[in-house]
Amino acid sequence: MKKTFVLLFMLLFLFSLSFADSFTDAIQELAMRTACAGQYIKEESEDGPCISMSDYYTQKLFTSEISQETNTSTKSSTFSGVCFDFAYYAWNYIKDNLSYFNSCGMIENQFWLAGVDDDSSLITLSKPTTKDNASSFLNGVPIKTYGEDSKRNIKAHKKTDGERATHHSWIWIERKDKVWFWIDPTWTDNLGYVVYGYVDANGEEIQCRPDSKYCVNFPDSLETLPTAPQMAEEDIPTSPQPPSSPKQSIKTNRESSSSNNSVSGGSSWVPFVPFIDEYYPIFFSVDFPVSDIVKNATKTGKLGFAIDLATLSWDSTFMWGLEYIINLEDGNNLHSLLFQVNFPWRLFSNLAWYFGGGLGVRFDFSNDDWIPTVQDGLAGDNKFAWKIDTGFLINISKLFTKIEFSYNNVIGFSTSLGVGFSFREY
């Protein structure tokens, strides 16, 4: 029995090491790929002309030597620009290859554009979005930030002269053990080696020693850099468990940051970015009377059909739609159309609870006046239709399930099952 436990422990340990290695390999290769695709050029910025720096990585290098070493595709698009363009290219590459980076250890959709202005100790996280949702535009790209919720009191990584980065852009990526990593594709291209690292417990971006297979220039100074922390090491900082609401999580982290960057229980603090994954799903659902379910008898005389559109983002959660309900049993010919509104609250990244209701009209075509008759369990004999409801939204990436419990004055207590698909995701 002891041998079995020892063997199991060793397998789990080796798995955690391979998981960590695959993650750091993936983000280092991303920095290298971006550097190969990009050509750093002079651009006019708010501070005047930028200085064109060295361009160690080239398209030719990627398609020959490096691609053979890493077994990656030899195809790579090219672009010219400054630091934001490098970061934007890397962000889009992750977005287009989510399944790969998730399998390597990234938390789903936790990858961000990171940037600083004059203050190198204040990093702002953002994501590309649509023009309508944009907070600002950088190099013509619509970018969304979340006010104070996007700001992190983290010291940016250092340049070769020891000064911290200012007026710069790069990428943040969260690993599954809640450790935040960063890569700087621009400096990777400028220096000839992968510039990457993680955020430590003291609120500082620490640069790690890159793997030489991703470097075309490897100065002796890199040997003094620490290696990347392995998955689930004891000294790896972890985020505190999120409190009851995402905004409370941010409040807690800010308080922790202002008190020596620690939380109760001695845990170290790193920035907790709540689920700002944005979905815009459309739902199709069917309503069944609870009485039929209890009797284990599915009938077609009492049914509801609904279509809903939802906005599930950090600063806006809303769902509205139309529902058509019929009651054709017991001599009825009752039809109803309701406009419904619901207010979701995201409990976790893949789970939301909502409540709301609907208003509309109902007609009973079994009589000449189309006036509904009073029925057991259904209130009123007028043409006014209403419902109240509550339910849950569950998603795996862009695929959604909707489970609802409601009461309406057409078929009474009912439950609804629906499926949805997010046609836009940021």
C-alpha positions as CSV (number, residue, x, y, z in Angstrom):
1,M,0.0,0.0,0.0
2,K,2.8,2.4,0.9
3,K,4.5,1.8,-2.5
4,T,1.2,2.6,-4.2
5,F,0.9,5.9,-2.4
6,V,4.6,6.8,-3.1
7,L,4.2,6.0,-6.7
8,L,1.0,8.1,-6.9
9,F,2.7,11.0,-5.2
10,M,5.7,10.8,-7.6
11,L,3.4,10.7,-10.6
12,L,1.5,13.8,-9.4
13,F,4.7,15.6,-8.7
14,L,6.1,14.8,-12.1
15,F,2.8,15.9,-13.7
16,S,2.9,19.3,-11.8
17,L,6.5,19.8,-13.0
18,S,5.6,19.0,-16.6
19,F,2.6,21.3,-16.4
20,A,4.7,24.1,-15.2
21,D,7.3,23.5,-17.8
22,S,4.7,23.4,-20.6
23,F,3.3,26.7,-19.4
24,T,6.6,28.6,-19.3
25,D,7.6,27.0,-22.6
26,A,4.3,28.2,-24.2
27,I,4.7,31.8,-23.0
28,Q,8.4,31.9,-23.9
29,E,7.6,30.6,-27.4
30,L,4.8,33.2,-27.7
31,A,7.3,36.0,-26.9
32,M,9.7,34.6,-29.4
33,R,7.0,34.1,-32.1
34,T,5.8,37.7,-31.6
35,A,9.4,39.1,-31.7
36,C,10.0,37.2,-35.0
37,A,6.8,38.5,-36.5
38,G,7.3,42.1,-35.4
39,Q,9.7,44.8,-36.8
40,Y,10.2,47.6,-34.2
41,I,10.0,51.0,-36.0
42,K,10.1,54.7,-35.2
43,E,6.7,56.1,-34.3
44,E,5.4,59.4,-33.2
45,S,4.1,59.1,-29.6
46,E,3.0,61.5,-26.9
47,D,6.6,61.8,-25.8
48,G,7.9,62.5,-29.3
49,P,9.8,60.1,-31.7
50,C,10.7,56.7,-30.2
51,I,14.2,55.4,-30.7
52,S,14.4,52.5,-33.1
53,M,16.0,49.6,-31.2
54,S,17.7,46.4,-32.2
55,D,15.6,43.8,-34.0
56,Y,17.2,40.4,-33.1
57,Y,14.4,38.2,-34.1
58,T,13.3,38.1,-37.7
59,Q,10.8,36.3,-39.9
60,K,13.6,34.3,-41.6
61,L,14.9,33.2,-38.2
62,F,11.5,31.9,-37.1
63,T,10.8,30.0,-40.3
64,S,14.2,28.2,-40.2
65,E,16.2,27.6,-37.1
66,I,13.8,28.3,-34.3
67,S,10.8,26.5,-35.9
68,Q,13.0,23.3,-36.2
69,E,14.0,23.4,-32.6
70,T,10.5,23.9,-31.2
71,N,8.5,21.9,-33.8
72,T,6.2,24.9,-34.4
73,S,4.6,26.0,-37.6
74,T,6.9,27.9,-40.0
75,K,4.1,30.3,-40.9
76,S,3.9,33.6,-39.1
77,S,2.4,36.9,-40.1
78,T,4.5,40.1,-40.0
79,F,3.8,43.5,-38.7
80,S,5.6,46.8,-37.9
81,G,5.0,48.9,-34.8
82,V,5.9,49.8,-31.2
83,C,5.4,48.1,-27.9
84,F,1.6,48.2,-28.0
85,D,1.5,46.5,-31.4
86,F,3.8,43.7,-30.1
87,A,1.5,43.2,-27.1
88,Y,-1.6,43.3,-29.2
89,Y,-0.2,40.7,-31.6
90,A,0.6,38.4,-28.7
91,W,-2.8,38.9,-27.1
92,N,-4.6,38.0,-30.4
93,Y,-2.4,34.9,-30.8
94,I,-3.5,33.6,-27.4
95,K,-7.1,34.4,-28.2
96,D,-6.8,32.4,-31.5
97,N,-5.2,29.5,-29.7
98,L,-7.1,29.3,-26.4
99,S,-7.3,25.5,-26.2
100,Y,-3.6,25.2,-26.5
101,F,-2.7,27.7,-23.8
102,N,-5.4,26.4,-21.5
103,S,-4.0,22.9,-21.9
104,C,-0.5,24.3,-21.0
105,G,-1.8,25.7,-17.7
106,M,-3.5,29.0,-18.4
107,I,-6.7,29.9,-16.6
108,E,-9.3,30.3,-19.3
109,N,-9.5,33.8,-20.7
110,Q,-7.2,35.3,-18.0
111,F,-4.8,37.1,-20.4
112,W,-4.5,40.8,-20.5
113,L,-2.8,43.8,-22.1
114,A,-0.7,45.4,-19.4
115,G,0.7,48.9,-19.6
116,V,2.2,51.8,-17.6
117,D,2.4,55.5,-18.2
118,D,4.7,57.8,-16.1
119,D,4.2,55.8,-12.9
120,S,6.1,52.5,-13.2
121,S,4.3,51.2,-10.0
122,L,0.8,51.5,-11.4
123,I,0.0,48.9,-14.1
124,T,-3.3,49.1,-16.0
125,L,-4.9,45.9,-17.4
126,S,-7.1,46.1,-20.5
127,K,-8.6,44.0,-23.3
128,P,-9.3,44.8,-27.0
129,T,-13.0,45.2,-27.6
130,T,-15.5,46.7,-30.1
131,K,-15.6,50.4,-31.0
132,D,-18.9,50.8,-29.1
133,N,-17.5,49.4,-25.9
134,A,-14.1,51.1,-26.1
135,S,-12.7,53.2,-23.2
136,S,-9.9,54.4,-25.5
137,F,-8.1,53.7,-28.7
138,L,-4.4,52.8,-29.0
139,N,-2.9,52.7,-32.5
140,G,-6.4,52.6,-33.8
141,V,-7.4,49.5,-31.7
142,P,-10.4,49.9,-29.4
143,I,-9.4,49.1,-25.8
144,K,-11.6,48.6,-22.8
145,T,-10.5,49.3,-19.2
146,Y,-12.6,49.1,-16.1
147,G,-11.7,52.3,-14.2
148,E,-10.0,51.8,-10.9
149,D,-10.8,48.0,-11.1
150,S,-8.2,47.8,-13.9
151,K,-5.4,49.3,-12.0
152,R,-2.8,47.3,-10.1
153,N,-0.2,48.7,-7.7
154,I,2.5,46.5,-9.0
155,K,6.1,47.5,-9.8
156,A,6.8,47.0,-13.5
157,H,9.8,45.0,-14.6
158,K,13.2,46.6,-15.0
159,K,15.2,47.6,-18.1
160,T,18.8,46.6,-18.5
161,D,19.9,49.9,-16.9
162,G,18.0,49.1,-13.8
163,E,15.2,51.6,-14.3
164,R,11.6,50.3,-14.4
165,A,9.5,50.4,-17.5
166,T,7.4,53.5,-18.3
167,H,5.2,54.3,-21.2
168,H,5.3,50.6,-22.2
169,S,2.9,47.7,-23.0
170,W,3.2,43.9,-22.6
171,I,1.1,40.9,-21.6
172,W,-0.1,39.4,-18.3
173,I,-1.2,35.7,-18.2
174,E,-2.6,33.8,-15.1
175,R,-1.5,30.3,-14.5
176,K,-3.9,27.7,-13.0
177,D,-2.3,27.9,-9.5
178,K,-3.2,31.6,-9.4
179,V,0.3,32.9,-10.2
180,W,0.4,35.8,-12.6
181,F,3.1,35.7,-15.3
182,W,4.1,38.4,-17.8
183,I,6.0,38.4,-21.1
184,D,7.5,41.4,-22.9
185,P,7.6,40.7,-26.6
186,T,9.0,44.1,-27.5
187,W,12.1,43.9,-25.2
188,T,12.5,40.2,-26.3
189,D,12.9,41.5,-29.9
190,N,15.1,44.4,-28.8
191,L,17.5,42.3,-26.6
192,G,17.6,39.0,-28.4
193,Y,16.4,36.9,-25.4
194,V,13.0,36.2,-24.0
195,V,12.0,38.8,-21.4
196,Y,9.4,37.3,-19.1
197,G,8.7,36.5,-15.4
198,Y,6.0,36.5,-12.7
199,V,4.5,38.8,-10.1
200,D,5.9,38.0,-6.6
201,A,4.4,38.4,-3.1
202,N,5.7,41.9,-2.7
203,G,3.9,43.3,-5.7
204,E,6.8,43.3,-8.2
205,E,7.3,41.9,-11.6
206,I,10.3,39.6,-11.3
207,Q,12.2,38.7,-14.5
208,C,13.1,35.0,-14.9
209,R,16.0,33.3,-16.6
210,P,14.8,32.3,-20.1
211,D,15.4,29.0,-21.8
212,S,18.4,29.4,-24.1
213,K,16.5,27.5,-26.9
214,Y,14.3,30.6,-27.3
215,C,17.2,33.1,-27.4
216,V,19.5,34.3,-30.1
217,N,21.5,36.4,-27.6
218,F,22.3,35.0,-24.2
219,P,24.5,37.3,-22.1
220,D,26.2,36.1,-18.9
221,S,23.9,38.4,-16.9
222,L,21.0,36.1,-17.5
223,E,22.6,33.3,-15.4
224,T,22.0,35.4,-12.3
225,L,18.2,35.6,-12.9
226,P,15.9,33.2,-11.0
227,T,14.1,30.4,-12.7
228,A,10.3,30.5,-13.0
229,P,8.4,29.1,-10.0
230,Q,7.1,25.6,-10.4
231,M,3.5,24.8,-10.2
232,A,2.3,24.4,-6.5
233,E,5.5,25.2,-4.8
234,E,5.0,26.3,-1.2
235,D,6.6,29.7,-1.7
236,I,4.5,30.6,-4.8
237,P,2.1,33.5,-3.9
238,T,-1.5,32.6,-4.4
239,S,-4.6,34.9,-4.6
240,P,-6.9,34.9,-1.6
241,Q,-10.3,33.2,-2.1
242,P,-12.7,35.6,-3.7
243,P,-15.2,37.1,-1.2
244,S,-19.0,37.1,-1.8
245,S,-18.9,39.5,-4.7
246,P,-16.3,40.4,-7.4
247,K,-16.2,44.0,-6.4
248,Q,-15.6,43.0,-2.8
249,S,-12.7,40.9,-4.1
250,I,-11.1,44.0,-5.6
251,K,-11.8,46.0,-2.4
252,T,-10.2,43.2,-0.3
253,N,-7.1,43.1,-2.5
254,R,-6.6,46.9,-2.4
255,E,-6.8,46.8,1.4
256,S,-4.3,43.9,1.4
257,S,-2.0,45.8,-0.8
258,S,-2.0,48.8,1.5
259,S,-1.1,46.7,4.5
260,N,2.2,45.2,3.6
261,N,0.7,43.2,0.7
262,S,-0.5,40.4,3.0
263,V,-3.8,38.8,3.9
264,S,-5.0,37.0,6.9
265,G,-3.5,33.6,7.6
266,G,-0.1,34.6,6.2
267,S,-0.9,34.1,2.6
268,S,0.9,36.3,0.1
269,W,-1.0,38.5,-2.2
270,V,-1.0,38.8,-5.9
271,P,-3.6,40.7,-7.9
272,F,-6.9,38.9,-8.2
273,V,-8.5,39.9,-11.4
274,P,-12.2,38.9,-11.4
275,F,-14.0,37.3,-14.3
276,I,-14.2,40.0,-16.8
277,D,-14.6,37.5,-19.6
278,E,-17.4,39.1,-21.7
279,Y,-20.1,37.0,-23.4
280,Y,-23.1,38.0,-25.4
281,P,-25.1,34.8,-25.7
282,I,-28.4,34.1,-27.4
283,F,-30.7,31.5,-25.7
284,F,-33.5,29.3,-27.0
285,S,-35.6,27.6,-24.3
286,V,-38.7,25.6,-23.7
287,D,-41.1,25.9,-20.6
288,F,-42.8,22.9,-19.1
289,P,-45.5,22.9,-16.4
290,V,-44.2,21.6,-13.0
291,S,-47.4,19.6,-12.7
292,D,-46.6,17.6,-15.8
293,I,-43.1,16.9,-14.6
294,V,-44.4,15.7,-11.2
295,K,-46.9,13.4,-12.9
296,N,-44.1,12.3,-15.3
297,A,-46.3,13.2,-18.2
298,T,-45.0,15.4,-20.9
299,K,-47.8,17.0,-22.8
300,T,-47.8,19.5,-25.7
301,G,-50.9,21.4,-24.6
302,K,-49.0,23.5,-22.1
303,L,-45.7,24.9,-23.3
304,G,-43.7,28.0,-23.5
305,F,-41.0,29.0,-26.1
306,A,-38.5,31.8,-25.4
307,I,-35.7,33.6,-27.1
308,D,-33.3,35.7,-25.0
309,L,-30.3,37.9,-25.5
310,A,-27.8,38.5,-22.7
311,T,-24.9,40.8,-21.9
312,L,-22.5,39.2,-19.4
313,S,-19.6,41.6,-18.8
314,W,-17.9,43.0,-15.8
315,D,-19.8,46.4,-15.7
316,S,-23.0,45.3,-17.4
317,T,-25.2,42.2,-16.9
318,F,-28.6,42.2,-18.5
319,M,-30.9,39.7,-20.3
320,W,-34.1,40.4,-22.2
321,G,-36.3,38.4,-24.6
322,L,-39.7,37.3,-25.7
323,E,-41.7,34.3,-24.6
324,Y,-44.8,32.7,-26.3
325,I,-46.9,30.5,-23.9
326,I,-49.9,28.3,-24.8
327,N,-52.4,26.5,-22.7
328,L,-54.6,24.2,-24.8
329,E,-55.7,21.8,-22.2
330,D,-59.1,21.4,-20.4
331,G,-61.0,23.2,-23.2
332,N,-58.7,26.2,-23.2
333,N,-57.3,27.9,-26.2
334,L,-55.1,30.3,-24.2
335,H,-52.2,32.1,-25.9
336,S,-49.8,34.7,-24.4
337,L,-46.8,36.8,-25.5
338,L,-44.6,38.4,-22.9
339,F,-41.6,40.7,-23.0
340,Q,-39.2,39.5,-20.2
341,V,-36.3,41.2,-18.5
342,N,-33.8,39.5,-16.2
343,F,-30.8,40.7,-14.1
344,P,-27.9,38.2,-13.9
345,W,-25.3,38.2,-11.2
346,R,-22.1,36.3,-12.0
347,L,-21.3,34.0,-9.1
348,F,-18.3,32.4,-10.8
349,S,-16.6,32.6,-14.2
350,N,-18.9,29.9,-15.5
351,L,-22.0,30.4,-13.4
352,A,-24.5,33.2,-13.1
353,W,-27.7,33.5,-11.1
354,Y,-30.5,35.7,-12.4
355,F,-34.0,36.9,-11.4
356,G,-36.7,39.0,-13.2
357,G,-40.0,38.6,-14.9
358,G,-42.1,39.5,-17.8
359,L,-45.2,41.4,-18.8
360,G,-47.5,40.9,-21.8
361,V,-51.0,40.0,-23.1
362,R,-53.0,36.8,-23.1
363,F,-56.0,35.8,-25.1
364,D,-58.4,32.9,-24.9
365,F,-59.6,32.0,-28.4
366,S,-62.2,29.5,-27.0
367,N,-64.7,32.3,-26.6
368,D,-65.9,35.2,-28.7
369,D,-64.5,37.9,-26.3
370,W,-61.0,36.3,-26.1
371,I,-61.2,36.8,-22.4
372,P,-59.5,34.1,-20.3
373,T,-61.7,32.3,-17.8
374,V,-60.7,31.8,-14.2
375,Q,-58.8,28.6,-13.7
376,D,-57.5,26.8,-10.7
377,G,-54.0,28.0,-9.9
378,L,-54.1,30.8,-12.4
379,A,-54.9,34.3,-11.2
380,G,-57.3,36.7,-12.9
381,D,-59.7,36.7,-15.8
382,N,-58.2,39.6,-17.8
383,K,-56.0,39.9,-20.8
384,F,-53.0,40.9,-18.8
385,A,-50.1,38.3,-18.7
386,W,-47.2,38.3,-16.3
387,K,-44.5,36.0,-14.9
388,I,-41.8,36.0,-12.3
389,D,-38.7,33.9,-12.6
390,T,-35.3,33.0,-11.3
391,G,-32.6,30.7,-12.8
392,F,-29.0,29.9,-13.5
393,L,-26.8,30.4,-16.6
394,I,-23.9,27.8,-16.9
395,N,-21.3,28.0,-19.6
396,I,-18.3,26.2,-21.0
397,S,-16.5,28.8,-23.1
398,K,-19.1,30.0,-25.6
399,L,-21.7,27.2,-25.0
400,F,-24.4,28.0,-22.4
401,T,-27.2,26.2,-20.6
402,K,-30.1,28.0,-19.0
403,I,-32.2,26.5,-16.2
404,E,-35.2,28.5,-15.0
405,F,-38.0,28.2,-12.4
406,S,-41.0,30.5,-12.8
407,Y,-44.7,31.2,-12.2
408,N,-46.9,32.7,-14.9
409,N,-50.7,33.2,-15.2
410,V,-51.0,31.1,-18.3
411,I,-49.7,27.6,-17.3
412,G,-48.8,28.3,-13.6
413,F,-45.6,27.0,-12.0
414,S,-43.1,25.9,-14.7
415,T,-39.5,25.1,-15.3
416,S,-37.5,26.0,-18.4
417,L,-34.5,24.4,-20.0
418,G,-32.5,26.3,-22.7
419,V,-29.3,26.3,-24.7
420,G,-27.3,29.2,-25.8
421,F,-24.3,30.3,-27.8
422,S,-22.1,33.4,-27.4
423,F,-21.7,35.0,-30.8
424,R,-19.3,37.5,-29.5
425,E,-16.6,37.1,-26.8
426,Y,-13.9,39.4,-25.6
